[in-house]
Amino acid sequence: MYGQLGEGWSPVHAGLALTPMVIGMVLGMVASLALVKRFGRHLLHAGILFIGGGSTVLALTLTGARTSSGWDLVPALLFIGVGVGACVGQLFRFILTSVTMAEVGSASGVMEAVQQLSSSLGVAVLGTIFFSAFDRHVPTHALQITAWACLVPRSRLRAGIPAAYAASARGALIRA
């Protein structure tokens, strides 16, 4: 987590910067195993709220910042990781326990295919938004636009998203 975002970051720095998200995923998964009997499917809602909250914290952290260190991203990435950890494992559990034993193999295959497709689409769309913004802005601003774009599908009301960031995200999608 050395250096400022945009100033000579290497793949090692990027990997170290994402370490808090991985730690959050592990914590979220362990916590979800302990809490699933008490909260059931509502645990998925809590995980999604953590992901949305982490994305908001990330966008707000980068608002107005010209540079940012990996340490600045830790709280947001930790929140996102906890949300992902709470959701993913339990989502698979809820889906697979709702089908009969004869359908488990097919359901597992469909879930894996949908997971791969959604991950690919997410990387493609958010990558397009980031690199379109990166052409015209400093790296922290491009990351901020991308973080706000993550929140756009969460709500039909974009009242919480500054108009300039929503417009930048829409423009990046149109140029893609």
Rosetta blueprint (number, residue, H / E / L):
1 M L
2 Y L
3 G L
4 Q E
5 L L
6 G L
7 E L
8 G L
9 W L
10 S L
11 P H
12 V H
13 H H
14 A H
15 G H
16 L H
17 A H
18 L L
19 T H
20 P H
21 M H
22 V H
23 I H
24 G H
25 M H
26 V H
27 L H
28 G H
29 M H
30 V H
31 A H
32 S H
33 L H
34 A H
35 L H
36 V H
37 K H
38 R H
39 F H
40 G L
41 R L
42 H H
43 L H
44 L H
45 H H
46 A H
47 G H
48 I H
49 L H
50 F H
51 I H
52 G H
53 G H
54 G H
55 S H
56 T H
57 V H
58 L H
59 A H
60 L H
61 T H
62 L H
63 T L
64 G L
65 A L
66 R L
67 T L
68 S L
69 S E
70 G H
71 W H
72 D H
73 L H
74 V H
75 P H
76 A H
77 L H
78 L H
79 F H
80 I H
81 G H
82 V H
83 G H
84 V H
85 G H
86 A H
87 C H
88 V H
89 G H
90 Q H
91 L H
92 F H
93 R H
94 F H
95 I H
96 L H
97 T H
98 S L
99 V L
100 T L
101 M H
102 A H
103 E H
104 V H
105 G H
106 S H
107 A H
108 S H
109 G H
110 V H
111 M H
112 E H
113 A H
114 V H
115 Q H
116 Q H
117 L H
118 S H
119 S H
120 S H
121 L H
122 G H
123 V H
124 A H
125 V H
126 L H
127 G H
128 T H
129 I H
130 F H
131 F H
132 S H
133 A H
134 F H
135 D H
136 R H
137 H L
138 V L
139 P H
140 T H
141 H H
142 A H
143 L H
144 Q H
145 I H
146 T H
147 A H
148 W H
149 A H
150 C H
151 L H
152 V H
153 P H
154 R H
155 S L
156 R L
157 L L
158 R L
159 A L
160 G L
161 I L
162 P L
163 A H
164 A H
165 Y H
166 A H
167 A H
168 S H
169 A H
170 R H
171 G H
172 A H
173 L H
174 I H
175 R H
176 A L
